[in-house]
């Protein structure tokens, strides 16, 4: 709040056969509003939005909006507040026909009713994270309506402001050595995922590990080259080749920055993205040891995709998240316009915290995913993910230009940032000192942990702040015999407490 439909964060989710689109104000073609459409197939067609900032009825108990109908009928608009501290509540207002906009339609939640029965009066209080709109709810009526300026008295905030700033560099590749791609950092994924067919989405390329398709040039840039050529591999002949790289680094929470130029040829599909390390996908780098979970339950984070949005500007780039609830052609997604993608470097970023995932272009956020309910269907993003770089051909990107020969995604660097263990506030206090014991210190083989409270997680960092070991669920010891001697930092999580302490490995 407020919601003025000026950007993608104000998009409502339609349900029960309704539709929502952004629409040009009939009275002002420079003003964008929300178009809410019911097809009349269901009596309770509606629209909801999960709010970045909750409605606070203790601050103000009214919500107002502007309403526009294209017919001359009276319409009933019902606002429902959900996912709050208290039971769901709703207020309905009849809006008589008026030429043009009806402004400042006010919904007074001090005179609301409980949504559970629709009749019990309540002076509603507390915070609510979801706003749902019904227009002529309870009747199977079709109609198209415009809404603008939904306000609750709060001041606007940046819906794409990151909630955690990650600024400690933990992994990078600056591609400083010309020639083959650094095999310590990257794995070439070449095994097709659909035997006898190829890759998903109707793609038309083979991925190879040849220097023709991926190399570092003399200027220090990684080139991922998609080429038109006949190539046979795994008993499949394709007419295009490219490269698909998996990072040999995986992490939980942090920020990824990739500085790149993109191919924009018709039919090319460059992508910078992430997958759960636990994905069950033959040929993926992490699969042999960790591949226990099918897509999309592993979670997919598309940092940047281009070429698969036929109705958008040529400089449009998209970001998306694929989870069990929303995947394939129906992901949670957003996008923005860049400039001169082919010839100008841009920094494509994702900022992933325990509470939200924000996508950024050149440091400016443009889409944030922050579902009100985070469960296995909406939020599989609590385990390690790894980075993928590739250029696909055809498929979702559409027909390939017959004159196409080759083009490349050119990457300057890939960097991952996390919180520095040396800057994390050490919350060890008198309570923790009494309940937590870490021994021996110095240690050679095994660190033991004794606590009166359940230890939910431990993380071990080296002196430079790089995460070298992590263990979850009722941790009582960690083996360190395989680690080099030196100074380390152990971070221990217990319920609402965490402790950072120094240990010496001999």
C-alpha positions in Angstrom: 0.0 0.0 0.0 -0.7 2.4 -1.6 -1.4 0.6 -4.9 -1.5 2.8 -8.0 -0.7 0.1 -10.6 2.4 1.9 -11.7 4.6 -1.2 -11.7 4.5 -5.0 -11.8 4.5 -5.2 -8.0 0.9 -4.0 -8.0 -0.4 -6.9 -10.0 -3.3 -8.8 -8.6 -3.7 -12.6 -9.0 -7.0 -13.6 -10.5 -8.8 -16.8 -9.5 -12.0 -18.8 -10.4 -11.8 -17.8 -14.0 -11.3 -14.0 -13.6 -8.6 -12.0 -15.4 -6.4 -9.1 -14.4 -4.3 -6.9 -16.7 -2.8 -3.4 -16.5 -4.9 -1.0 -18.5 -4.7 2.6 -19.8 -7.0 5.0 -18.0 -9.8 6.0 -20.4 -9.5 9.6 -19.2 -5.7 9.9 -19.0 -3.6 7.8 -21.4 -0.5 8.4 -19.3 -2.1 6.8 -16.2 -2.0 3.0 -15.8 -4.8 1.4 -13.8 -5.9 -2.2 -13.0 -8.5 -3.9 -15.2 -10.5 -6.5 -13.3 -12.6 -8.9 -15.5 -15.2 -11.5 -14.5 -16.4 -13.8 -17.2 -19.4 -14.8 -15.2 -18.6 -18.5 -15.1 -18.4 -18.6 -11.3 -20.3 -16.6 -8.7 -17.2 -15.8 -6.6 -14.6 -14.8 -9.1 -12.0 -12.6 -7.5 -8.5 -11.1 -7.3 -5.8 -11.0 -4.6 -2.5 -9.5 -3.9 0.1 -10.3 -1.2 1.2 -7.0 0.2 4.9 -6.1 0.7 3.7 -3.9 3.6 0.7 -5.2 5.6 -2.5 -3.3 6.1 -2.4 -2.0 9.7 -5.9 -1.4 10.9 -4.6 -0.1 14.2 -3.0 2.8 12.3 -6.1 3.4 10.1 -9.2 1.3 9.8 -10.4 2.5 6.4 -9.3 1.6 2.8 -10.3 3.7 -0.1 -10.1 3.3 -3.9 -11.3 4.7 -7.2 -13.7 2.6 -9.3 -14.8 2.7 -12.9 -17.5 0.7 -14.6 -18.2 0.5 -18.3 -22.0 0.0 -17.8 -24.8 1.8 -16.1 -25.4 -0.6 -13.3 -24.9 -0.5 -9.5 -22.0 -2.8 -8.5 -21.0 -4.2 -5.1 -17.3 -4.2 -4.3 -16.2 -6.4 -1.4 -12.7 -6.0 0.1 -11.5 -8.9 2.2 -8.4 -8.9 4.4 -6.6 -12.2 4.9 -3.4 -13.8 6.3 -3.5 -11.5 9.4 -3.0 -11.6 13.1 -6.8 -11.9 13.5 -9.5 -13.8 11.6 -10.2 -12.7 8.0 -12.6 -9.8 7.7 -14.5 -8.1 4.9 -16.4 -5.0 4.0 -18.8 -4.5 1.0 -19.8 -1.2 -0.6 -22.5 -0.6 -3.2 -21.3 1.8 -5.9 -24.0 3.4 -7.9 -23.5 4.2 -11.6 -21.7 7.4 -12.3 -20.2 8.7 -15.5 -16.4 8.1 -15.4 -14.6 7.4 -12.1 -16.1 7.2 -8.7 -13.3 8.4 -6.4 -12.7 7.8 -2.7 -14.9 4.8 -2.3 -14.3 4.1 1.4 -14.4 0.7 3.2 -14.7 1.1 6.9 -13.2 -1.9 8.7 -14.4 -0.7 12.1 -17.8 -1.8 10.7 -16.6 -5.1 9.1 -17.9 -8.6 9.3 -16.1 -11.9 9.8 -15.4 -13.7 6.5 -16.0 -17.0 8.1 -19.8 -16.4 8.1 -20.2 -13.1 6.4 -22.6 -11.8 9.1 -20.8 -11.4 12.5 -20.0 -7.8 13.0 -16.4 -6.9 14.1 -14.4 -3.8 14.8 -11.4 -5.2 12.9 -7.8 -4.6 14.2 -4.3 -5.8 13.6 -2.2 -6.4 10.5 -3.2 -8.3 7.3 -0.9 -9.4 4.5 -3.3 -10.2 1.7 -6.0 -8.0 0.1 -8.7 -9.7 -2.0 -11.3 -8.0 -4.2 -14.7 -9.3 -5.3 -16.9 -7.4 -7.7 -20.5 -8.5 -7.6 -19.5 -11.6 -5.6 -22.1 -14.3 -5.2 -23.6 -13.7 -8.7 -22.5 -15.2 -12.0 -22.2 -11.9 -13.8 -19.7 -10.9 -16.4 -18.1 -7.5 -16.5 -15.0 -5.4 -16.9 -14.0 -2.9 -14.2 -11.1 -0.5 -13.5 -9.6 0.2 -10.1 -7.0 2.7 -9.1 -5.4 4.4 -6.1 -6.1 1.8 -3.4 -4.9 3.5 -0.2 -4.8 2.7 3.5 -3.2 5.9 4.8 0.3 4.5 4.7 3.2 6.1 2.9 4.5 4.4 -0.3 7.6 2.3 0.1 9.9 0.7 -2.3 8.5 -2.8 -2.9 11.8 -4.0 -4.3 14.1 -2.8 -1.6 16.4 -5.6 -0.4 15.8 -6.7 3.2 19.4 -8.0 3.8 22.5 -6.5 2.2 25.1 -9.1 1.3 28.5 -7.5 0.7 31.0 -10.1 1.7 32.5 -11.8 -1.5 32.6 -15.5 -1.0 33.0 -16.8 -4.6 33.8 -15.3 -8.0 35.1 -15.9 -11.5 36.6 -12.9 -13.3 37.6 -15.0 -16.3 41.2 -13.7 -16.3 42.9 -16.6 -18.1 42.3 -16.9 -21.8 41.4 -20.3 -23.2 39.2 -23.0 -21.8 36.7 -22.4 -19.0 38.1 -22.9 -15.5 37.2 -26.5 -14.6 37.6 -25.8 -10.9 34.7 -23.4 -11.1 32.5 -24.8 -13.8 31.0 -28.1 -15.1 29.9 -28.5 -18.7 26.4 -30.1 -18.7 26.1 -31.9 -22.0 23.9 -35.0 -21.2 20.4 -34.4 -22.6 17.7 -34.6 -20.0 15.2 -36.3 -22.3 16.9 -39.4 -23.8 16.1 -39.7 -27.5 14.7 -36.2 -27.6 17.1 -33.7 -26.2 16.5 -30.8 -23.9 13.2 -29.6 -22.5 10.9 -26.8 -23.9 11.4 -28.0 -27.5 14.9 -26.6 -27.7 17.0 -27.3 -30.8 20.6 -27.3 -29.6 23.2 -29.7 -28.3 25.3 -28.4 -25.4 28.9 -29.3 -25.8 32.2 -28.9 -23.8 34.1 -27.8 -26.9 36.1 -24.6 -26.9 34.0 -23.6 -29.9 31.0 -23.1 -27.7 32.6 -21.8 -24.4 35.9 -20.0 -23.9 37.6 -17.1 -22.3 38.8 -14.5 -24.8 42.0 -12.4 -24.7 40.1 -9.5 -23.2 39.1 -11.6 -20.1 35.4 -12.3 -21.0 33.6 -15.6 -21.0 31.9 -16.3 -24.3 29.0 -18.8 -24.4 28.6 -19.2 -28.2 25.5 -20.6 -29.9 26.3 -21.8 -33.4 24.4 -23.1 -36.4 26.0 -26.4 -37.3 25.0 -30.0 -37.7 26.2 -31.9 -34.6 25.5 -35.5 -33.5 25.8 -36.6 -29.9 24.1 -39.3 -27.8 22.6 -40.7 -31.0 20.8 -37.4 -31.6 21.6 -35.0 -34.5 20.8 -31.3 -33.9 21.3 -28.2 -36.1 22.7 -25.9 -33.3 25.3 -26.1 -30.6 25.8 -24.1 -27.4 27.1 -24.4 -23.9 25.5 -24.9 -20.5 27.7 -24.3 -17.4 27.0 -25.4 -13.8 28.9 -23.7 -11.0 30.8 -26.0 -8.7 29.9 -23.6 -5.9 26.5 -23.8 -4.2 25.1 -21.7 -1.4 22.1 -20.7 0.7 21.2 -17.0 0.9 23.2 -14.2 -0.6 23.5 -12.0 -3.7 24.6 -13.0 -7.2 25.9 -10.4 -9.6 26.6 -11.3 -13.3 27.9 -8.6 -15.6 27.0 -9.6 -19.2 26.1 -8.7 -22.8 23.3 -10.7 -24.4 22.6 -12.1 -27.8 19.3 -10.7 -29.1 19.0 -12.7 -32.4 15.5 -14.1 -33.1 15.3 -17.6 -31.6 18.1 -17.2 -29.0 17.4 -17.7 -25.3 20.2 -16.6 -23.1 19.7 -17.3 -19.4 21.4 -16.7 -16.0 19.7 -18.8 -13.4 19.9 -21.1 -10.4 18.7 -24.6 -9.5 18.5 -26.4 -6.2 21.6 -28.5 -5.6 19.3 -31.4 -4.8 17.8 -31.6 -8.3 17.5 -35.1 -9.7 18.8 -34.4 -13.2 21.2 -36.7 -14.9 24.3 -34.9 -16.2 24.0 -32.0 -13.7 27.1 -31.5 -11.7 25.6 -32.0 -8.2 23.2 -34.8 -9.2 25.4 -37.9 -8.4 25.7 -37.0 -4.7 22.8 -34.7 -3.9 20.1 -35.4 -6.6 17.1 -36.5 -4.6 14.4 -34.0 -5.6 12.6 -33.5 -8.9 11.9 -30.2 -10.6 10.2 -28.0 -9.6 10.3 -29.1 -5.9 14.1 -28.3 -6.0 13.2 -24.6 -6.7 14.4 -22.6 -9.7 15.4 -18.9 -9.7 15.7 -17.3 -13.1 17.9 -14.3 -12.6 17.7 -13.2 -16.2 16.1 -14.6 -19.3 15.8 -12.9 -22.7 14.1 -13.9 -26.0 11.1 -15.7 -24.7 8.8 -12.7 -24.4 7.4 -12.2 -28.0 5.1 -9.3 -27.1 7.7 -7.3 -25.1 10.3 -4.8 -26.2 13.5 -6.3 -27.6 15.3 -4.9 -24.5 13.0 -6.6 -22.1 14.5 -9.0 -19.6 12.5 -11.3 -17.3 13.0 -13.0 -14.0 11.0 -15.8 -12.6 10.7 -18.4 -9.8 9.5 -22.0 -10.4 8.1 -23.8 -7.4 5.6 -26.6 -6.9 2.7 -24.2 -6.8 3.7 -22.1 -9.8 5.9 -23.3 -12.6 6.4 -23.9 -16.3 4.2 -21.4 -18.1 2.8 -20.0 -14.8 5.7 -19.0 -12.6 5.9 -16.0 -10.3 7.6 -13.5 -12.4 8.6 -9.9 -13.2 10.6 -8.0 -15.7 12.0 -4.7 -16.8 13.5 -2.8 -19.8 17.3 -2.5 -20.1 19.1 -0.7 -22.9 21.2 -1.9 -25.8 21.5 -5.4 -24.4 23.7 -6.7 -27.2 26.4 -4.0 -27.0 26.3 -2.7 -23.5 27.2 -4.6 -20.3 24.6 -4.8 -17.6 24.7 -6.3 -14.1 22.0 -8.9 -13.5 21.5 -9.7 -9.9 19.4 -11.6 -7.4 19.3 -10.9 -3.6 18.1 -14.0 -1.8 17.3 -13.8 1.9 15.4 -16.1 4.2 12.3 -13.9 3.7 12.3 -12.6 0.1 14.0 -12.8 -3.3 14.6 -9.5 -5.1 15.8 -9.2 -8.7 17.9 -6.2 -9.8 19.2 -4.7 -13.0 22.3 -2.5 -12.5 21.6 -2.4 -8.8 18.0 -1.3 -9.0 15.3 -3.7 -7.8 12.4 -4.4 -10.2 10.7 -7.5 -8.9 10.4 -9.1 -5.4 9.0 -12.5 -4.5 7.8 -12.7 -0.9 4.8 -15.0 -0.5 2.8 -14.5 2.6 2.8 -18.3 3.2 6.2 -19.9 2.8 5.9 -23.7 2.6 7.2 -26.5 0.3 4.8 -25.4 -2.4 5.8 -21.7 -2.5 9.3 -21.6 -0.9 11.7 -24.4 -1.6 14.4 -21.8 -1.3 16.0 -22.8 2.1 18.7 -25.1 0.7 21.8 -24.7 -1.5 21.4 -23.5 -5.1 24.0 -23.4 -7.8 24.4 -21.1 -10.8 23.8 -21.9 -14.5 24.8 -20.0 -17.6 23.6 -21.0 -21.0 22.2 -19.9 -24.4 19.4 -22.2 -25.7 18.0 -22.1 -29.2 14.4 -22.2 -30.4 11.7 -23.8 -28.4 10.0 -21.3 -26.1 12.1 -18.7 -27.9 10.2 -19.3 -31.1 11.4 -20.0 -34.6 15.1 -19.3 -35.3 16.0 -16.8 -37.9 16.9 -18.9 -41.1 19.9 -16.5 -41.6 21.3 -17.1 -38.1 24.9 -18.3 -37.9 26.2 -17.6 -34.4 26.1 -15.2 -31.5 27.3 -15.2 -27.9 26.5 -14.2 -24.3 29.6 -12.4 -23.1 30.2 -12.4 -19.4 32.7 -10.2 -17.5 32.3 -11.7 -14.1 30.2 -13.9 -11.8 30.2 -13.0 -8.1 28.5 -14.3 -5.0 28.2 -12.3 -1.8 27.0 -13.4 1.6 27.0 -12.0 5.2 30.5 -11.8 6.6 30.9 -14.0 9.7 33.3 -11.4 11.0 30.5 -8.8 10.9 27.7 -10.9 12.3 26.7 -9.6 15.7 27.8 -12.0 18.4 24.7 -12.6 20.4 26.3 -14.9 22.9 25.2 -13.6 26.3 24.9 -14.8 29.9 22.1 -17.1 28.9 24.0 -18.8 26.1 27.2 -19.1 28.1 25.2 -21.2 30.6 23.6 -23.4 28.0 26.3 -23.9 25.3 29.7 -25.5 25.5 32.0 -26.0 22.6 35.1 -28.2 23.1 37.9 -29.0 22.8 39.5 -25.7 21.6 42.1 -26.0 20.1 40.8 -29.1 18.3 42.3 -31.8 15.9 39.5 -34.2 14.9 36.1 -33.4 16.3 34.3 -30.4 17.8 31.7 -31.3 20.4 28.8 -29.2 21.2 26.7 -29.5 24.4 23.6 -27.4 24.9 20.5 -27.3 27.1 18.6 -26.1 24.0 18.3 -27.7 20.6 21.1 -26.7 18.2 19.3 -26.3 14.9 22.2 -25.4 12.7 26.0 -24.8 12.8 28.1 -23.1 10.2 31.9 -23.2 10.1 33.9 -20.4 8.3 37.6 -20.1 7.6 39.5 -17.0 8.6 38.6 -15.2 5.4 34.9 -15.7 6.0 34.3 -18.5 3.5 31.7 -21.1 4.5 33.5 -24.4 4.6 31.0 -26.6 6.5 27.3 -26.6 7.5 25.3 -29.1 9.5 21.6 -29.0 10.4 19.2 -30.6 12.9 20.2 -31.5 16.5 23.9 -31.0 16.0 26.1 -32.5 18.7 29.5 -32.7 16.9 31.3 -31.9 13.7 34.3 -33.6 12.2 37.1 -31.3 11.2 40.1 -33.7 10.6 40.0 -33.0 6.9 40.4 -29.3 7.2 43.6 -27.3 7.1 45.0 -26.1 10.4 44.2 -22.4 11.3 41.7 -20.1 12.8 38.0 -20.7 12.1 34.7 -19.3 13.3 31.8 -21.4 14.3 28.3 -20.0 14.2 25.7 -21.9 16.3 22.0 -21.4 15.9 19.6 -22.2 18.8 16.0 -21.2 18.5 16.1 -17.4 18.7 19.8 -17.2 19.6 23.0 -17.5 17.6 26.6 -17.4 18.7 29.8 -16.8 16.8 33.0 -18.1 18.4 36.5 -18.6 17.3 38.0 -22.1 17.2 41.5 -23.2 16.4 42.1 -26.3 14.3 45.5 -27.9 14.8 
